[in-house]
Amino acid sequence: MATNGSRLPVEFLVAVAAGADAGSAAARMAAEQARALSDDRQYTRLLEALLTKPFRNEAPDWLLEAAVTNGLRKAESEPDYTVGTAIELVALALAHPECGDALRDDALRQCTAGQLGSLGTARRPPVLCRAVAAELRRRVPERPFITPTLLKEPTPAQLVLRTERLHDDVFNAAVSLLPDAPDDSERDNESSHAWWERFKQAFAAWETMWSGVLKRHPDRHSQLVVGAEGTDAHPVIMEQLLGSLPWMVEPGLLKRIALEDLDRFAQARLVARVCRVLQDGSSSEEARERFAADLASLGEEDREHIERYLEDGGGRRARWGVGAAVSWASRAAEGRWRLVLNPAEAKPSYGDPYTWLTPTGELAELGQHFADVAVQALHTWQPNDSLGISQAGDLRWVHTMLLHLPEVTPAVKKTVQSMIREARRGQARPRSYDYTAQEDHRQFTELIAAISRIVADPLPQTPATRRTALGDPEQVTPRALSAVTADVLDEYLDRHAGNDELIEKALLSFAHSGYGHNRSFPDVLARHTNPRQAVHTLTHELRSRLGGNPANREAWARHVLALPDCSNETVLAMPAWTALKTRGSHYDSIHPTVVALVVGTLGDDDHAWQRLADSPISSSGPNAWLRLGDILTAAVKGTAWPKPPATR
């Protein structure tokens, strides 16, 4: 059926055009038929077929104009983020060898910013991409200052950069036209507080803008870093790559950015040292003389920064300055270094963590570099009665340092122990009852405990084991040991080999963990110098050594009865109710060893069996600890029932 002036089906014309050679009769016929059409759902495909093959080198003006007009009209119904047939037709026409500048420029002016991005990708011909870049520069004659509004109402340059894999000309033009750093000039009748709030919000918007660009163009990271050198955007780009998107950054570039960031610690350390000298009573001139070589090596801006502390003498600025190195390490660990130091935390709101381009080993090396710098900050720390240590942020960097140091030296351990003493005093300070304060207090308490365990262990630990540090063997509890995996427990017992008391705590930990963590009770028991006696003693002293609820007693009994050489004496030392309830190999059966021992002891004595039935044993309370052997003896001999064993 003919449509819109054509006497042939448009589908047929599309097929003819797709196979026709240039200058052929079929091509001329298809073109004449296309000229007679005004619109059709297949019209766009026909125009594209004509320009793709028979008219790809030479095309009449009407065909190019029709392709542009139809493509732009159709593209109006296509969202900017899609790359549909319509915009492809426009690109085909505007990149055609016979497309004039006037037609190309006029068409680009009608495009949305999103369509400009689609027309300016790397696969488009250079002539079209240069025209797109020129149109972009026409639309943005002057870079605006960034404001939060520009995140909701972005400029054409921002919109174009939402398209991935842009042509170099288009990408470079768009980046050069992005909004500039926030306007830091004061406005009429603007208070300092209002100025700061406005600037802070604008700077946050600038960070968000750059984060979006970096996320959309990971193959351009190095180019953006180099291109921004010497501009206000450079530190923002560097911090976004290090702190917000490090998993996307090529390993060599990430290492370069990270090490350059650590180099900036030197100034904070110098501030702390200078201010410490001033606080200790030296004059400004004496301090200048003492640090003359350090000051001479600084650039003008950095030297002026130090001079502000020197001019203050031992005043308020110097009192704050003594903590400059610690503050630098703390902010870095919680901010821009957090993900590099804790790669597993780099993950979306839902789903698995991101896959890092940088190998795990190289991330560990960066962590060690950070830890080395943090140790330098640690050496500048001294107790501060006016500030103290009272928040999680005051300790998080210390914990991070300890996790990444190859070796925790005695000097580091000593200073950290002093910090923990300060933190415990801070822990006792009154706090607000709002959620934020209470959550910080919870994390603060956990950090104190975690750091204490690391520095309490008298033997060296590898960085990998410090994340689950258990502390001093004399202080560790069975409950704490129950929470770790088999690998962690084995490593801890290996480092403290020959410590029977620790092995006994590890054995008791099975009563808390039940069947968890795939740990082996016999393997831990085999470490003891006298395994058989250890099991018997622990069972006999279970109430004082373990305590706990029925589940703990039952778990202990299961592990002991599963031993191939479990003695009758050990079974008789078990809590009676627990022993009589412990299952055998089947869910509904009682352990045969217990049954055989009870039957063998009571024999055919009706009175003894009745006495057992009337005994005071129970599943809970003090009588839950009455030993099976004592109960059976009293039942057989008719003596007074025993008293429960002593508590701890």
VEXDO-227901 format. One record per residue (C-alpha): x, y, z; residue in three letters. Coordinates in steps of 0.2 Angstrom, whole numbers, plus 2048, in hexadecimal, padded with zeros to 3 digits. Layout:
N
XYZALA;...
END
This chain:
648
800800800MET;8078117FCALA;80881E80ATHR;80A83180AASN;80D8337F7GLY;8178247F4SER;8108177E8ARG;81B8097F0LEU;81B802802PRO;82980B80CVAL;82F7FB813GLU;8337F5801PHE;83C8067FELEU;84780380DVAL;84C7F2807ALA;8507F97F6VAL;85A8077FCALA;8647FC808ALA;86A7F27F9GLY;86B7FF7ECALA;87C8057E5ASP;8808177E2ALA;87981E7D2GLY;86E80F7CFSER;85C8107C9ALA;8568087D8ALA;85E8157E3ALA;8578237D9ARG;84681C7DAMET;8478197EDALA;84D82B7EFALA;83F8327E4GLU;8328287EEGLN;83A82F7FEALA;8388407F8ARG;82583E7F5ALA;823838807LEU;820845815SER;820839824ASP;81F827828ASP;82481B836ARG;830813829GLN;835824822TYR;84482682DTHR;84A815829ARG;849819816LEU;853829818LEU;860820822GLU;861812815ALA;86381E807LEU;871828810LEU;87A818816THR;87D810805LYS;8788187F4PRO;87A82A7FAPHE;888828806ARG;8948327FCASN;88983E7F2GLU;8778437F7ALA;86B8517F1PRO;86885F7FDASP;85685A7FFTRP;85B849806LEU;867850813LEU;85A85D818GLU;84C850819ALA;857845824ALA;85B853830VAL;849859831THR;842848833ASN;84F84283FGLY;84D85184BLEU;83A85084AARG;83B83E84FLYS;84984185CALA;83D84C866GLU;83483D86CSER;844834871GLU;84B837882PRO;85D83F882ASP;86483088ATYR;85F82487CTHR;86882386BVAL;85A81F85FGLY;85881E84DTHR;85383084BALA;863837852ILE;86D82B848GLU;865831838LEU;86984383DVAL;87B83E840ALA;87C83582FLEU;876845826ALA;881851830LEU;89184782DALA;88D84581AHIS;89B84B80FPRO;88F856806GLU;88685E816CYS;88A870816GLY;88F87A825ASP;87F884825ALA;874874826LEU;87F86C833ARG;88087C83EASP;86D87F83DASP;86986D841ALA;87586D850LEU;86D87D857ARG;85C874857GLN;863865861CYS;862863874THR;87286187EALA;86F84F880GLY;86D84D86DGLN;87D85786BLEU;88684A876GLY;87F83C86BSER;88584485BLEU;896847863GLY;89C836868THR;8AD82E863ALA;8A5824855ARG;89F83484CARG;8A983C83EPRO;8B584A843PRO;8AC857838VAL;89C854842LEU;8A4854853CYS;8AD864850ARG;89C86C84BALA;89586585BVAL;8A386C866ALA;8A187D85DALA;88E87D861GLU;892879873LEU;89E888874ARG;89089386CARG;88488D87AARG;890890888VAL;8998A0884PRO;89F8A2896GLU;8A18968A4ARG;8958998B2PRO;89A8978C5PHE;8948878CCILE;8848878D6THR;87987A8DDPRO;86C87F8D1THR;8778798C2LEU;8758678C8LEU;8628688C6LYS;8638738B6GLU;87486E8AEPRO;87D8788A1THR;87F87188FPRO;89086C893ALA;88B8628A2GLN;87D859898LEU;889855889VAL;89584D896LEU;88784189BARG;88B83888BTHR;89882B88CGLU;8A682987FARG;8A683A878LEU;8B284086AHIS;8C1849870ASP;8BC859868ASP;8AB858871VAL;8B1852881PHE;8BF85F882ASN;8B386D87EALA;8A686788BALA;8B3866899VAL;8BA877895SER;8A887E896LEU;8A38768A7LEU;89E8828B5PRO;8AC8898BEASP;8B18898D1ALA;8A48918DDPRO;8A48A48DDASP;8AD8A88EDASP;8A98BB8ECSER;89E8C38F9GLU;88E8CA8F5ARG;8868DA8FBASP;87F8D890DASN;8858C690EGLU;88A8C091FSER;89A8B5921SER;88F8A6926HIS;8838A8917ALA;8938AA90BTRP;89A89A913TRP;88A890911GLU;8888968FFARG;89A8928FBPHE;899881903LYS;88987B8FAGLN;8918818E9ALA;8A18788ECPHE;8978688F0ALA;88E86A8E0ALA;89E86C8D7TRP;8A585C8DFGLU;8958538D9THR;89685A8C8MET;8A88548C6TRP;8A48438CESER;8978408C0GLY;8A38458B2VAL;8B08398B9LEU;8A482B8BBLYS;89D82D8AAARG;8AF82E8A2HIS;8BA8228ABPRO;8C682189BASP;8C983489DARG;8CF8348AFHIS;8E18378ABSER;8DD84489EGLN;8D284D8AALEU;8DF84D8B7VAL;8ED8548ACVAL;8E18608A4GLY;8DC8688B4ALA;8ED86A8BBGLU;8EF87C8C2GLY;8DC87F8C3THR;8D087F8D1ASP;8C986F8CAALA;8D98658CCHIS;8D78618DFPRO;8C585D8DDVAL;8C88518CFILE;8D68498D9MET;8CC8478E9GLU;8BD8408DFGLN;8C78338D7LEU;8D082E8E7LEU;8C18308F3GLY;8B182D8E9SER;8B58228DALEU;8C68198DEPRO;8C08088D8TRP;8BE8108C6MET;8CF8178C5VAL;8DD80F8BCGLU;8EA8088C8PRO;8F98138C3GLY;8EE8238C4LEU;8E781E8D4LEU;8F881B8DCLYS;8FE82C8D5ARG;8EF8358DCILE;8F182C8EDALA;9038308EFLEU;9028428EAGLU;8F48448F7ASP;90083C905LEU;90D8488FFASP;902856905ARG;903850917PHE;914857919ALA;90D86991BGLN;900863929ALA;90F85A932ARG;91986A931LEU;90B874938VAL;909868947ALA;91C86894AARG;91D87B949VAL;90E87E954CYS;915871961ARG;92587B962VAL;91B88B965LEU;910883972GLN;92087D97BASP;92588F97DGLY;93089396ESER;92E8A4967SER;9298A6955SER;93A8AB950GLU;94289C958GLU;93589194FALA;93989993EARG;94C896941GLU;949884946ARG;93E880937PHE;94888B92BALA;94C87D91FALA;93A87791FASP;93388891CLEU;93F88B90EALA;93A87C904SER;928881904LEU;91F88B8F6GLY;91989C8F9GLU;9078978FDGLU;90C889909ASP;919894912ARG;90B8A2915GLU;90089591CHIS;90E890929ILE;9118A292CGLU;9008A5933ARG;904899941TYR;9158A1944LEU;90D8B2945GLU;9018AB952ASP;90F8A695EGLY;90889A96BGLY;8F68A0969GLY;8E6898964ARG;8EB894952ARG;8FA88B959ALA;8F0881965ARG;8E587B957TRP;8F487894CGLY;8FC86B956VAL;8EF85F951GLY;8F186393EALA;8F985393AALA;8ED848943VAL;8DE85293CSER;8E584F92ATRP;8E783C92DALA;8D583B935SER;8CD845927ARG;8D683B91AALA;8D182A922ALA;8BF82E923GLU;8BE837913GLY;8C8836903ARG;8D2827908TRP;8C481D910ARG;8C0812901LEU;8D280F8FCVAL;8D580990ELEU;8C57FF90FASN;8C27F98FDPRO;8B37EE902ALA;8A97FD907GLU;8A98038F5ALA;8987FC8F0LYS;8878038EAPRO;8788048F6SER;8737F38F1TYR;87D7E58E9GLY;88F7DF8EAASP;89F7EA8ECPRO;8A67F28DDTYR;8B47EA8D3THR;8C47F38D5TRP;8D07F68C6LEU;8DE7F78D3THR;8E47E68D9PRO;8E27E28EBTHR;8F57E18EEGLY;8F77F38E7GLU;8E97F98F2LEU;8F27F1901ALA;9027FB8FCGLU;8F880B8FCLEU;8F180790DGLY;903805914GLN;90881590CHIS;8F981E915PHE;8FE814926ALA;91081B925ASP;90982D923VAL;8FD829932ALA;90B82493DVAL;91483593AGLN;90383D93FALA;90383194ELEU;914837954HIS;90D849955THR;8FF844960TRP;8FE849973GLN;8F084997FPRO;8E585897EASN;8DB85C98DASP;8D0869984SER;8CB85E975LEU;8CF84C97AGLY;8CA83D970ILE;8B783A971SER;8B083795FGLN;8B2828953ALA;8BB833947GLY;8C9836954ASP;8CD823954LEU;8C881D942ARG;8D882393ATRP;8E281A948VAL;8D980A945HIS;8DC80B933THR;8EE80E935MET;8F07FF940LEU;8E77F4933LEU;8F37F9925HIS;9047FB92ELEU;9107ED929PRO;9167ED93BGLU;90F7F594BVAL;91F7FB954THR;9207FD967PRO;921810965ALA;91181095BVAL;909804967LYS;90D80F976LYS;90681E96ETHR;8F6815969VAL;8F480F97BGLN;8F5821981SER;8E8826975MET;8DD81897BILE;8DE81E98DARG;8D982F987GLU;8CB82797DALA;8C481E98CARG;8C382F995ARG;8BA836986GLY;8AF827986GLN;8A882C997ALA;8A383E992ARG;890842991PRO;889840980ARG;879846977SER;86B839975TYR;86883D963ASP;86B82E957TYR;87B83694FTHR;88383895FALA;87E827966GLN;88481F955GLU;895828956ASP;897822968HIS;893810963ARG;8A1811956GLN;8AC819962PHE;8AA80B96ETHR;8AD7FE961GLU;8BD80795BLEU;8C480896CILE;8C17F596EALA;8C97F195DALA;8D87FC95FILE;8DB7F5971SER;8DB7E396BARG;8E87E795EILE;8F47F0969VAL;8F17E4978ALA;8F77D496FASP;9097D2975PRO;90F7CA964LEU;9107D1953PRO;9027CF947GLN;9007D0934THR;8F57DE92DPRO;8E87D1928ALA;8E57CA939THR;8E47DB942ARG;8D27DE93AARG;8CD7D0946THR;8DA7D3954ALA;8D67CA964LEU;8E27D2970GLY;8EB7CC97EASP;8E97B9981PRO;8E77BC994GLU;8D97C8991GLN;8D07C0982VAL;8C07B6987THR;8B87A7980PRO;8A97B197AARG;8B57BC970ALA;8BE7AD968LEU;8AD7A5963SER;8AA7B4957ALA;8B97B194CVAL;8BC7A593DTHR;8C679593DALA;8D579E934ASP;8D57AD940VAL;8D57A194FLEU;8E2796948ASP;8ED7A5945GLU;8EB7AC956TYR;8EF79B95ELEU;8FE799953ASP;9057A9958ARG;9027A596BHIS;907792969ALA;90A789979GLY;8FD793983ASN;8F278698BASP;8E7793994GLU;8E379B983LEU;8E078A97BILE;8D3786989GLU;8CB797986LYS;8CA792973ALA;8C2782978LEU;8B578A983LEU;8B1796974SER;8A978796BPHE;89B788978ALA;897799972HIS;898796960SER;89078595EGLY;89477F94DTYR;899790946GLY;8A879593BHIS;8AD783936ASN;8B9782944ARG;8BF77194BSER;8BE76D95DPHE;8CA75E95CPRO;8D7769953ASP;8D7776960VAL;8D876996ELEU;8E7761966ALA;8F1771969ARG;8F076E97CHIS;8FE766985THR;8F275A98EASN;8E2759983PRO;8D974C98DARG;8DC75499EGLN;8D7765997ALA;8C675F991VAL;8C37579A2HIS;8C87669ACTHR;8BE7729A1LEU;8AF7679A2THR;8B07659B5HIS;8B37789B8GLU;8A677D9AALEU;89B7889B5ARG;8AA7929BBSER;8B37929AAARG;8A479499ELEU;8947999A6GLY;88779E99AGLY;876796995ASN;870785991PRO;87578797EALA;88778A984ASN;88777A98FARG;87F76F981GLU;88C775974ALA;89A771980TRP;893760983ALA;89175C970ARG;8A376096CHIS;8AA75697BVAL;89F747978LEU;8A4747966ALA;8B674496BLEU;8BB732967PRO;8C4730977ASP;8B8739983CYS;8BA731994SER;8AC72B9A0ASN;8B47379ADGLU;8B17469A1THR;89F74199DVAL;89B73F9B0LEU;8A37519B2ALA;8957589A7MET;8867629ADPRO;8797549B0ALA;86A75B9A7TRP;875760998THR;87D74F997ALA;86C746998LEU;86675198ALYS;87475197ETHR;87074996DARG;87873B965GLY;87A738952SER;86873A94FHIS;85D749953TYR;85173F95EASP;85E735968SER;868738977ILE;87B735976HIS;87E722979PRO;88E725984THR;88372F990VAL;875722990VAL;882713992ALA;88B71C9A1LEU;87A7209AAVAL;87370E9A7VAL;8847069ADGLY;8857119BCTHR;87370F9C2LEU;8716FC9BDGLY;8616F49C2ASP;85F6FE9D2ASP;84D7049D2ASP;8517109E1HIS;8607189D8ALA;85571B9C8TRP;8477239D2GLN;85472D9DBARG;85A7339CALEU;8497389C5ALA;8467429D5ASP;85774A9D4SER;85875E9D4PRO;86075F9C3ILE;85976C9B7SER;85C7759A7SER;85F7869AESER;86478E9BEGLY;8717899CAPRO;86C7769CAASN;86F7769B7ALA;8817759BCTRP;8807659C7LEU;88C7589C0ARG;8867489B9LEU;89273E9C3GLY;88E7469D4ASP;87B7439D0ILE;87D7319CBLEU;88872D9DBTHR;87B7359E6ALA;86D72B9DDALA;87671B9E0VAL;87C71E9F2LYS;86D7279F8GLY;8777359FFTHR;8727489FFALA;8717509EETRP;88175A9EAPRO;88276D9E9LYS;8857769D8PRO;8977799D5PRO;89E78B9D9ALA;89B7999CDTHR;8AA7A39C6ARG;
END
